[in-house]
């Protein structure tokens, strides 16, 4: 027999034994009772688990329902807030547009008023020019324009095309009046045409006068510039500079070295600039003062040697004079001190004066004793 046959026989035997055991257990009432008890316990556990699961599920559904309600409320409130924000933004935009329009209207009115005033001044100036005698020579007096400065000129230059077009429209709006000829008869139309023709002639005349005036002013300005250039040339020649040095856009450079100098200068640019700006005199004064202070310090710090004492009577000595020149200096110093003390004594009380007199007497006695010792 093969191994496989042996194994199959053994398996059959085991199965027969298991079937017998099951049959025996199935026939046993206690075993059946235990199985029923197990089944009932398992059913109870399953019921409890199902009840817990249902409670948890109901709780989760309630929470989910609350969350959905909360989300719906938040969505409604957000929509209301967005609507309010949109309404507020719309109102702000309308207010801003209204302010911009009002400002624009105010600017237009201001420009119109300013241009009307300028037109009135121009008309008055033209009338004055017509009334003035034209036989006068060139006028070199430049009148200052009122209300026109650097800031105004910069603003005029920096205007955009739209601003210039707008100002042009405003200017033309009050210069060119609307032509109302509805219902005019032939006579009125001829009179209107004659009036327009006279206006055209007047404007062309003013244009020609202004062109001639501009030519004359250009000629006067050229003549003034030429005169200024001649004056600057003379001024440069007086200073020893090139004739065209002062006529350029920028001032001439400061000459810090002679053009005939061959040796390289080792001084810095600031030093050379100070010298050629007239600082040589200051430098000379500084050198003189420095030399004087050094010599003075040297003289005051010298070692002073006393002269030898005289043996016998000093030649040229008068009665009452000290024996040596040092004594004379001490006597002079003592006299100065006495004078100063006398001035102070006048203000001091009597007791202080007595004490000072006693001190002076003691000093005199000491000096006499010293003189006697020197004579010995």
CORFENFEN-V764986 format. One record per residue. RES is the residue in one letter. SS is DSSP state (hx for helix, st for strand, lp for the rest). OMEGA is omega in radians with two decimals (NA if undefined). Layout:
BEGIN
RES_SS_OMEGA / RES_SS_OMEGA
END
This chain:
BEGIN
X_lp_-3.13 / X_lp_-3.14 / X_hx_-3.12 / X_hx_3.13 / X_hx_3.12 / X_hx_-3.14 / X_hx_-3.10 / X_hx_3.11 / X_hx_3.14 / X_hx_3.13 / X_hx_3.13 / X_hx_-3.13 / X_hx_-3.12 / X_hx_-3.13 / X_hx_3.13 / X_hx_3.14 / X_hx_-3.14 / X_hx_3.14 / X_hx_3.12 / X_hx_-3.14 / X_hx_3.12 / X_hx_-3.12 / X_hx_3.12 / X_hx_3.13 / X_hx_3.14 / X_hx_3.12 / X_hx_-3.09 / X_lp_-3.12 / X_hx_3.12 / X_hx_3.13 / X_hx_3.13 / X_hx_3.14 / X_hx_3.12 / X_hx_-3.14 / X_hx_3.11 / X_hx_3.11 / X_hx_3.12 / X_hx_-3.12 / X_hx_-3.14 / X_hx_3.10 / X_hx_-3.14 / X_hx_3.11 / X_hx_3.11 / X_hx_3.11 / X_hx_3.12 / X_hx_3.12 / X_hx_3.12 / X_hx_3.14 / X_hx_3.14 / X_hx_3.11 / X_hx_3.11 / X_hx_-3.13 / X_hx_3.13 / X_hx_3.10 / X_hx_3.13 / X_hx_3.14 / X_hx_3.13 / X_hx_3.12 / X_hx_3.13 / X_hx_3.11 / X_hx_3.10 / X_hx_3.13 / X_hx_3.12 / X_hx_3.12 / X_hx_3.11 / X_hx_3.12 / X_hx_3.13 / X_hx_3.10 / X_hx_3.12 / X_hx_3.12 / X_hx_3.12 / X_hx_3.11 / X_hx_3.14 / X_hx_3.13 / X_hx_3.12 / X_hx_-3.14 / X_hx_3.11 / X_hx_3.11 / X_hx_3.10 / X_hx_3.13 / X_hx_3.10 / X_hx_3.11 / X_hx_3.10 / X_hx_3.13 / X_hx_3.12 / X_hx_3.12 / X_hx_3.12 / X_hx_3.13 / X_hx_3.12 / X_hx_3.11 / X_hx_3.12 / X_hx_3.13 / X_hx_3.10 / X_hx_3.11 / X_hx_3.13 / X_hx_3.11 / X_hx_3.12 / X_hx_3.11 / X_hx_3.12 / X_hx_3.13 / X_hx_3.12 / X_hx_3.12 / X_hx_3.12 / X_hx_3.12 / X_hx_3.10 / X_hx_3.11 / X_hx_3.14 / X_hx_3.12 / X_hx_3.13 / X_hx_3.11 / X_hx_3.13 / X_hx_3.13 / X_hx_-3.13 / X_hx_3.13 / X_hx_3.08 / X_hx_3.10 / X_hx_3.12 / X_hx_3.12 / X_hx_3.10 / X_hx_3.11 / X_hx_-3.14 / X_hx_3.11 / X_hx_3.12 / X_hx_3.14 / X_hx_3.12 / X_hx_3.12 / X_hx_3.11 / X_hx_3.12 / X_hx_3.12 / X_hx_-3.12 / X_hx_-3.07 / X_lp_3.13 / X_lp_-3.10 / X_lp_-3.09 / X_lp_-3.12 / X_lp_-3.14 / X_lp_-3.13 / X_lp_-3.14 / X_lp_-3.11 / X_lp_3.13 / X_lp_3.13 / X_lp_-3.11 / X_lp_-3.14 / X_lp_3.13 / X_lp_-3.14 / X_lp_3.09 / X_lp_-3.13 / X_lp_-3.12 / X_lp_-3.11 / X_hx_-3.14 / X_hx_3.12 / X_hx_3.13 / X_hx_3.12 / X_hx_3.10 / X_hx_3.12 / X_hx_-3.13 / X_hx_-3.04 / X_lp_3.13 / X_lp_3.13 / X_lp_-3.14 / X_hx_-3.13 / X_hx_3.12 / X_hx_3.13 / X_hx_3.11 / X_hx_3.14 / X_hx_3.11 / X_hx_3.11 / X_hx_3.12 / X_hx_3.14 / X_hx_-3.13 / X_hx_-3.13 / X_hx_-3.09 / X_hx_3.12 / X_hx_3.03 / X_hx_3.14 / X_lp_-3.13 / X_lp_-3.13 / X_lp_-3.11 / X_lp_-3.13 / X_lp_-3.10 / X_lp_3.13 / X_lp_3.10 / X_lp_3.12 / X_lp_3.05 / X_lp_-3.12 / X_hx_-3.14 / X_hx_-3.14 / X_hx_3.12 / X_hx_3.11 / X_hx_3.12 / X_hx_3.12 / X_hx_3.11 / X_hx_3.10 / X_hx_3.12 / X_hx_3.11 / X_hx_3.12 / X_hx_3.10 / X_hx_3.10 / X_hx_3.13 / X_hx_3.13 / X_hx_-3.14 / X_hx_-3.13 / X_hx_3.10 / X_hx_3.10 / X_hx_3.11 / X_hx_3.12 / X_hx_3.13 / X_hx_3.14 / X_hx_3.14 / X_hx_3.09 / X_hx_3.11 / X_hx_3.12 / X_hx_3.11 / X_hx_3.10 / X_hx_-3.13 / X_hx_3.12 / X_hx_3.08 / X_hx_3.11 / X_hx_3.12 / X_hx_3.12 / X_hx_3.09 / X_hx_3.13 / X_hx_3.10 / X_hx_3.12 / X_hx_3.12 / X_hx_3.09 / X_hx_3.12 / X_hx_3.13 / X_hx_3.11 / X_hx_3.12 / X_hx_3.13 / X_hx_3.09 / X_hx_3.12 / X_hx_3.14 / X_hx_3.12 / X_hx_3.11 / X_hx_3.11 / X_hx_3.13 / X_lp_-3.14 / X_lp_3.13 / X_lp_3.06 / X_lp_-3.10 / X_lp_-3.10 / X_lp_-3.06 / X_lp_-3.06 / X_lp_-3.08 / X_lp_-3.10 / X_lp_-3.12 / X_lp_-3.10 / X_lp_3.12 / X_lp_-3.10 / X_lp_3.10 / X_lp_3.13 / X_lp_-3.14 / X_lp_-3.06 / X_lp_3.10 / X_lp_3.13 / X_lp_3.14 / X_lp_3.11 / X_lp_-3.11 / X_lp_3.12 / X_lp_-3.11 / X_lp_-3.14 / X_lp_-3.12 / X_lp_-3.11 / X_lp_-3.14 / X_lp_3.12 / X_lp_-3.11 / X_hx_-3.14 / X_hx_3.13 / X_hx_-3.14 / X_hx_3.14 / X_hx_3.11 / X_hx_-3.14 / X_hx_-3.07 / X_hx_3.00 / X_hx_3.14 / X_hx_-3.13 / X_hx_-3.14 / X_hx_3.11 / X_hx_3.11 / X_hx_3.12 / X_hx_3.13 / X_hx_3.11 / X_hx_3.12 / X_hx_3.13 / X_hx_3.14 / X_hx_-3.13 / X_hx_3.12 / X_hx_3.12 / X_hx_-3.14 / X_hx_-3.14 / X_hx_3.11 / X_hx_-3.14 / X_hx_3.12 / X_hx_3.10 / X_hx_3.12 / X_hx_-3.13 / X_hx_-3.12 / X_hx_-3.14 / X_lp_-3.12 / X_lp_3.10 / X_lp_-3.11 / X_lp_3.13 / X_lp_3.13 / X_lp_3.09 / X_lp_3.13 / X_lp_3.12 / X_lp_3.14 / X_lp_3.04 / X_lp_-3.08 / X_lp_-3.10 / X_lp_-3.14 / X_lp_3.14 / X_lp_-3.13 / X_lp_-3.12 / X_lp_3.10 / X_lp_-3.10 / X_lp_3.13 / X_lp_3.13 / X_lp_3.12 / X_lp_-3.05 / X_lp_-3.04 / X_lp_3.06 / X_hx_3.10 / X_hx_3.09 / X_hx_3.10 / X_hx_3.13 / X_hx_3.12 / X_hx_-3.14 / X_hx_3.12 / X_hx_3.12 / X_hx_3.10 / X_hx_3.11 / X_hx_3.11 / X_hx_3.14 / X_hx_3.14 / X_hx_3.12 / X_hx_3.12 / X_hx_-3.14 / X_hx_3.12 / X_hx_3.11 / X_hx_3.13 / X_hx_-3.09 / X_hx_-3.11 / X_lp_-3.10 / X_lp_-3.05 / X_lp_3.10 / X_lp_-3.04 / X_hx_-3.12 / X_hx_3.13 / X_hx_3.13 / X_hx_3.14 / X_hx_3.12 / X_hx_3.14 / X_hx_3.11 / X_hx_3.11 / X_hx_3.12 / X_hx_3.12 / X_hx_3.12 / X_hx_3.12 / X_hx_3.12 / X_hx_3.12 / X_hx_3.11 / X_hx_3.12 / X_hx_3.12 / X_hx_3.12 / X_hx_3.11 / X_hx_3.11 / X_hx_3.13 / X_hx_3.11 / X_hx_3.13 / X_hx_3.12 / X_hx_3.12 / X_hx_3.11 / X_lp_NA
END
